[in-house]
Amino acid sequence: MSESLEKKITHLQFIQRESNVKHHSYNEETLAYEYIKQGDMKAVTEGVRIFLSDTVGHLSDAPLRNKQYLFVASTTLATRYAIEGGMDAETAYIASDLFIQRADVAENVSDINSLHKEMLTYYVKQVAAHRRKSVFSKPIIQCMDYIYYHLHESINGEVLAEVTGLNRSYLSTLFRKETGVTISDYIMSRKMEATENMLKHSDYTLTEISEFLNFSSYSYLAKIFREHHKMSPGEYRKLYYGHSDMGDGSNM
């Protein structure tokens, strides 16, 4: 540590002691994020209490910027603890990016405070949902991860057997036993989920979506989509385009 930094730290410590100002304790902060890892809604109550208290750090003289900096720090910690709690890492990081982007354009401190509560609620509910799911064996998790990252490719039992190193027949039996669905049905459900997200949150044409997700044709995608949703992809887009699942806590 440089001598100038040490002097600044010592000076601030003196000022804070004289003003009876201090940061919240490490245990207080850890408790709030441990609740996230457990999927416990107490994380929201405790996290908000700390975020609104006088014991948070002073990072900028500008009130809004100070809150934005604190929000980034809190979101970073919440993301890490949510992942430790079992939340899908990629989803957690994407959510973190989106929350921080929203904080970046917030116009006042009140907006940041509301966003902070929303962020904590989102991560707690995601972890809680994960904990309610069955615990899958390593080969099944490998399959799920591979499917998640290769939806734009042709995926089948033979490919997944190579990924896991298991016999194809045995893997198919194991997958159905643990998940309750066949491999092909699981792949299709993930493709439908991706289709929903692209219809809601992108401007890709329906043909582009079908090509990206490796459907043989748009008509086949439309057929499968209608079977799952009782409406066409075009109707779904008209109904939900621009809607965000992170818009408010009630939708999480």
C-alpha positions in Angstrom: 0.0 0.0 0.0 1.4 3.4 -0.9 2.3 5.9 1.8 -0.3 8.5 0.5 -3.1 5.9 0.6 -2.2 4.9 4.1 -2.3 8.6 5.2 -5.7 9.0 3.6 -7.0 5.9 5.4 -5.7 7.1 8.7 -7.1 10.6 8.2 -10.6 9.2 7.4 -10.5 6.8 10.3 -9.8 9.8 12.6 -12.6 11.8 11.1 -15.1 8.9 11.4 -14.1 8.3 15.0 -14.6 11.9 15.9 -17.9 12.0 14.1 -19.0 8.7 15.5 -19.5 7.4 11.9 -18.7 3.8 11.0 -19.5 1.2 8.4 -21.9 -1.6 9.2 -20.2 -4.7 10.5 -18.9 -7.5 8.3 -21.2 -9.9 10.1 -24.2 -7.7 9.3 -23.4 -7.6 5.6 -22.6 -11.3 5.4 -25.9 -12.2 7.1 -27.9 -10.3 4.4 -26.2 -12.2 1.6 -26.2 -15.5 3.4 -30.0 -15.2 3.3 -29.8 -14.9 -0.5 -27.8 -18.1 -0.7 -30.5 -19.8 1.4 -33.3 -18.4 -0.7 -34.7 -16.7 2.3 -36.8 -13.5 1.9 -35.2 -12.1 5.1 -32.4 -11.1 2.7 -34.6 -8.4 1.3 -35.5 -7.0 4.7 -32.0 -7.1 6.0 -30.4 -5.9 2.8 -32.7 -3.0 2.4 -32.2 -2.0 6.1 -28.4 -1.8 5.6 -28.7 -0.1 2.2 -30.9 2.7 3.7 -28.8 3.0 6.9 -26.2 5.6 7.7 -23.6 2.9 8.0 -23.0 2.4 4.3 -19.9 3.7 2.7 -19.3 7.2 1.3 -18.0 6.8 -2.2 -19.0 10.1 -3.8 -20.1 13.5 -2.7 -22.9 13.3 -5.3 -25.8 11.5 -3.6 -27.1 9.8 -6.7 -23.7 8.7 -7.8 -22.9 7.5 -4.3 -26.0 5.3 -4.3 -25.2 4.0 -7.8 -21.7 2.9 -6.7 -23.2 1.2 -3.6 -25.8 -0.5 -5.7 -23.1 -2.0 -8.0 -21.3 -3.3 -5.0 -24.4 -4.8 -3.5 -25.5 -6.4 -6.8 -22.1 -7.9 -7.3 -22.3 -9.6 -3.9 -25.9 -10.7 -4.4 -24.9 -12.3 -7.7 -22.1 -14.2 -6.2 -24.1 -15.5 -3.2 -27.0 -16.4 -5.5 -24.7 -18.5 -7.6 -23.4 -20.2 -4.5 -27.0 -20.9 -3.6 -27.4 -22.8 -6.8 -28.7 -20.2 -9.3 -27.5 -20.7 -12.9 -24.3 -18.6 -13.1 -24.9 -17.3 -16.6 -28.4 -16.2 -15.8 -27.2 -14.6 -12.6 -24.5 -12.6 -14.4 -26.9 -11.5 -17.2 -29.4 -10.3 -14.5 -26.6 -8.4 -12.8 -25.6 -6.6 -16.0 -29.2 -5.6 -16.6 -29.8 -4.4 -13.1 -26.6 -2.3 -13.1 -27.5 -0.9 -16.5 -30.8 0.3 -15.1 -29.1 1.8 -12.1 -26.8 3.7 -14.4 -29.7 5.6 -16.0 -31.6 6.1 -12.7 -32.6 9.7 -12.2 -32.8 9.9 -8.4 -31.8 8.1 -5.1 -35.4 6.9 -4.6 -35.2 5.0 -7.9 -32.0 3.3 -6.8 -33.5 2.3 -3.5 -36.5 0.7 -5.2 -34.3 -1.0 -7.7 -32.1 -2.4 -4.9 -35.1 -4.0 -3.3 -36.2 -5.4 -6.6 -32.7 -6.8 -7.3 -32.6 -8.6 -3.9 -36.1 -10.0 -4.4 -35.2 -11.4 -7.8 -32.1 -13.2 -6.6 -33.8 -14.6 -3.5 -36.7 -16.0 -5.6 -34.4 -17.5 -8.2 -32.4 -19.3 -5.5 -35.6 -20.4 -3.8 -37.0 -21.8 -7.0 -33.7 -23.7 -7.6 -33.8 -25.2 -4.2 -37.3 -26.5 -4.8 -36.1 -28.5 -7.8 -34.7 -32.0 -7.6 -30.9 -32.4 -7.3 -29.6 -33.9 -10.5 -26.6 -36.2 -11.0 -23.5 -34.9 -12.7 -24.3 -36.5 -16.1 -27.7 -34.9 -16.2 -26.3 -31.5 -15.2 -23.7 -31.9 -18.0 -26.6 -32.6 -20.5 -28.5 -29.6 -19.3 -25.5 -27.3 -19.6 -24.6 -28.6 -23.0 -28.2 -28.1 -24.3 -28.3 -24.6 -22.8 -25.2 -23.5 -24.8 -25.9 -25.4 -28.0 -29.5 -24.7 -28.7 -28.5 -23.3 -32.1 -27.1 -26.7 -33.1 -28.5 -30.2 -33.8 -28.6 -32.0 -30.4 -29.7 -35.6 -29.8 -29.1 -38.5 -27.4 -26.0 -39.6 -29.3 -24.3 -36.2 -29.0 -25.1 -36.1 -25.2 -23.9 -39.6 -24.8 -20.5 -38.5 -26.1 -20.6 -35.4 -23.8 -21.2 -37.5 -20.7 -19.3 -40.6 -21.7 -22.3 -42.8 -21.0 -24.1 -45.4 -23.1 -26.9 -43.7 -25.1 -29.6 -46.0 -23.9 -28.5 -45.8 -20.2 -28.3 -42.0 -20.5 -31.9 -41.8 -21.9 -33.2 -43.9 -19.1 -31.3 -41.9 -16.5 -32.4 -38.6 -17.9 -36.1 -39.5 -17.9 -35.8 -41.0 -14.4 -34.3 -37.8 -12.9 -36.2 -35.1 -14.9 -39.5 -36.9 -15.6 -39.2 -36.1 -19.4 -37.3 -37.5 -22.3 -34.2 -35.9 -23.7 -35.9 -34.7 -26.9 -38.8 -33.2 -24.9 -36.4 -31.4 -22.6 -34.5 -30.0 -25.6 -37.7 -28.8 -27.2 -38.9 -27.2 -23.9 -35.6 -25.2 -23.8 -36.0 -24.2 -27.4 -39.5 -23.0 -26.7 -38.2 -21.0 -23.7 -35.6 -19.4 -26.0 -38.2 -18.7 -28.6 -40.4 -17.0 -26.0 -37.5 -14.8 -24.9 -36.6 -13.8 -28.4 -40.2 -13.0 -29.3 -40.6 -10.9 -26.1 -37.2 -9.1 -26.1 -35.8 -9.0 -29.6 -36.6 -7.7 -33.1 -35.6 -10.9 -34.9 -38.1 -12.1 -37.5 -39.8 -15.4 -36.9 -37.9 -16.9 -39.7 -34.6 -15.7 -38.2 -35.6 -17.2 -34.8 -36.4 -20.6 -36.4 -33.0 -20.6 -38.2 -31.1 -19.6 -35.1 -32.7 -22.4 -33.0 -32.0 -24.9 -35.8 -35.6 -25.7 -36.6 -36.0 -27.3 -40.0 -38.4 -24.6 -41.0 -40.5 -21.7 -39.6 -43.7 -23.7 -40.2 -42.3 -26.5 -38.0 -41.4 -24.0 -35.2 -44.9 -22.5 -35.5 -46.5 -25.9 -35.2 -44.6 -26.8 -32.1 -45.0 -23.4 -30.5 -48.8 -23.5 -31.0 -48.9 -27.0 -29.4 -47.1 -25.5 -26.3 -48.9 -22.1 -26.1 -52.2 -22.5 -27.9 -51.3 -19.5 -30.0 -48.9 -18.7 -32.9 -45.5 -17.1 -32.4 -46.8 -14.0 -34.1 -49.8 -13.8 -31.7 -47.4 -14.4 -28.7 -45.2 -11.5 -29.8 -48.1 -9.1 -30.2 -49.2 -10.0 -26.7 -45.8 -9.9 -24.9 -43.3 -8.0 -26.9 -41.3 -5.6 -24.7 -42.5 -7.2 -21.4 -39.8 -7.8 -18.8 -40.0 -10.6 -16.2 -37.8 -8.3 -14.0 -40.2 -5.4 -14.3 -41.5 -5.8 -10.8 -41.3 -8.2 -7.9 -44.8 -9.6 -8.5 -43.8 -11.3 -11.7 -40.8 -13.1 -10.4 
